[in-house]
């Protein structure tokens, strides 16, 4: 298991004001302890490091929403209860716009479009997965293909609903599973050996009626950035 210094999130802080923080979440670290970890006291998670982000307030910030363990990018934290209530309302009402980048195997038949497919969490053996099901919860994702090269596609996706594993399942359903996805899309062992290349690139938060929305962008992880540079979608980094 990867070990992190207690203050490692300080280097990942990409926005801060009196109400909220936005961090560039690393892939591979859960945002909070799952039910089994809570019972056993085992397993690292992002909440263990929030104390370093108080910045003078009496309590650490708290999660305003969630990202999957294997997803990187913009994660919003509320700095106090009033901020969390305000952010929670914006998220629940779908007023916060989220943009994700994904590197996928293959390419969708249509280079852009809207996926509307209801999703349902299903138990499978000792675990669970999300599946498209007629009796599932409504879910919609818009997408567009930004580049293609060497059997891969670079896709921008915007979830219009906030279902668990939504983008992963939806992109896999149109024949473009995300590289590194440990569950969906029928990838082979080599394709699953990479970190999952799903990144919460941008978040737009209309926190105030009297001010412009807050726009925050997170740089992709190094391995994903290398792929995007090779596809001509990111400039080559200079020393």
Residue pairs with C-beta under 8 A, 6 or more apart in sequence:
1 44
2 28
2 29
2 44
4 29
4 44
4 49
6 49
6 51
6 52
7 49
7 52
8 49
9 23
9 46
9 49
9 50
9 52
9 53
10 52
10 53
12 23
12 24
12 25
12 26
13 21
13 22
13 23
13 53
14 22
14 23
14 24
14 74
14 216
14 217
14 218
15 21
15 22
15 214
15 216
16 22
16 55
17 214
18 79
19 78
19 79
19 80
19 83
19 86
19 87
19 207
20 61
20 64
20 76
20 77
20 78
20 79
20 83
20 87
20 205
20 207
21 53
21 61
21 76
21 77
21 79
22 74
22 75
22 76
22 77
22 203
22 216
22 218
23 53
23 74
23 75
23 77
24 72
24 73
24 74
24 75
24 218
24 219
25 31
25 46
25 67
25 71
25 72
25 73
25 74
25 75
25 200
25 218
26 72
26 221
27 69
27 70
27 71
27 72
27 195
27 196
27 221
28 69
28 70
28 195
29 44
29 45
29 46
29 69
30 43
30 44
30 45
30 46
30 69
31 45
31 46
31 47
31 63
31 66
31 67
31 69
31 75
32 45
32 46
32 47
32 63
32 66
33 43
33 45
33 47
34 43
36 43
37 43
37 45
46 75
47 62
47 63
50 60
50 61
50 62
50 77
51 60
53 60
53 61
53 77
54 60
54 61
55 79
57 79
57 80
59 80
61 77
61 78
61 79
62 77
62 78
62 84
63 75
63 76
63 77
63 78
64 76
64 77
64 78
64 83
64 84
64 87
64 88
64 91
65 75
65 76
65 87
65 91
65 162
67 73
67 75
67 200
68 164
68 165
68 168
68 198
70 180
70 181
70 182
70 195
70 196
70 198
71 100
71 196
71 198
71 199
71 200
72 198
72 199
72 200
72 218
72 220
72 221
72 224
73 100
73 199
73 200
73 201
73 218
73 220
74 98
74 200
74 201
74 202
74 203
74 216
74 217
74 218
75 200
76 87
76 96
76 203
76 205
78 84
78 86
78 87
78 88
86 207
87 96
87 205
87 207
90 96
90 205
90 206
90 207
91 162
94 160
94 161
94 162
95 206
96 203
96 204
96 205
96 206
97 158
97 202
97 203
97 204
98 158
98 159
98 200
98 202
98 203
99 156
99 157
99 158
99 200
99 201
99 202
99 203
100 156
100 157
100 158
100 159
100 167
100 198
100 199
100 200
100 201
101 154
101 155
101 156
101 157
101 198
101 199
101 201
101 220
101 224
101 228
102 154
102 155
102 156
102 157
102 167
102 171
102 176
102 178
102 197
102 198
102 199
103 152
103 153
103 154
103 155
103 178
103 179
103 197
103 224
103 227
103 228
104 152
104 153
104 154
104 155
104 171
104 176
104 177
104 178
104 179
104 197
105 151
105 152
105 176
105 177
105 178
105 179
105 185
105 187
105 191
106 151
106 152
106 153
106 175
106 176
106 177
107 145
107 148
107 153
107 175
107 176
108 143
108 145
108 153
108 155
108 171
108 174
108 175
108 176
109 174
109 175
110 174
111 144
111 145
112 142
112 143
112 144
112 145
113 142
113 143
113 174
114 140
114 141
114 142
114 143
115 140
115 141
115 142
115 143
115 170
115 171
115 173
115 174
116 138
116 139
116 140
117 132
117 139
117 169
117 170
117 173
118 132
118 133
118 134
118 135
118 136
118 137
118 138
118 139
119 130
119 131
119 132
119 133
119 136
119 137
119 139
119 163
119 164
119 165
119 166
119 169
120 130
120 131
120 132
120 133
120 135
120 136
120 137
121 128
121 129
121 130
121 164
122 128
122 129
122 130
122 131
122 133
129 165
129 183
129 184
130 163
130 164
130 165
130 166
130 168
130 169
131 169
132 169
132 173
137 161
137 163
138 161
139 159
139 161
139 163
139 166
139 170
140 159
140 160
140 161
141 157
141 158
141 159
141 160
141 161
141 166
141 167
141 170
141 171
142 157
142 158
142 160
143 155
143 156
143 157
143 158
143 170
143 171
144 155
144 156
145 153
145 154
145 155
146 154
146 155
146 156
146 233
147 153
147 154
147 228
147 231
147 232
147 233
148 154
148 231
149 230
149 231
149 232
150 230
152 179
152 227
152 231
153 176
154 227
154 228
154 231
154 233
155 171
155 176
156 201
157 167
157 170
157 171
159 166
159 167
165 183
165 184
167 178
167 198
168 177
168 178
168 181
168 183
168 184
168 185
168 198
169 184
171 177
171 178
171 185
172 178
172 181
172 184
172 185
172 186
176 185
177 184
177 185
177 186
177 187
178 184
178 185
178 196
178 197
178 198
179 187
179 191
179 194
179 196
179 197
179 227
180 187
180 191
180 192
180 193
180 194
180 195
180 196
180 197
181 187
181 192
181 196
181 198
182 192
182 196
194 223
195 221
195 223
195 224
197 223
197 224
197 227
199 218
199 220
199 221
199 224
200 218
201 217
201 218
201 220
202 215
202 216
202 217
202 218
203 215
203 216
204 213
204 214
204 215
205 213
205 214
205 215
205 216
206 213
206 214
207 213
207 214
219 225
220 228
220 234
225 234
225 237
228 234
229 235
229 236
229 237
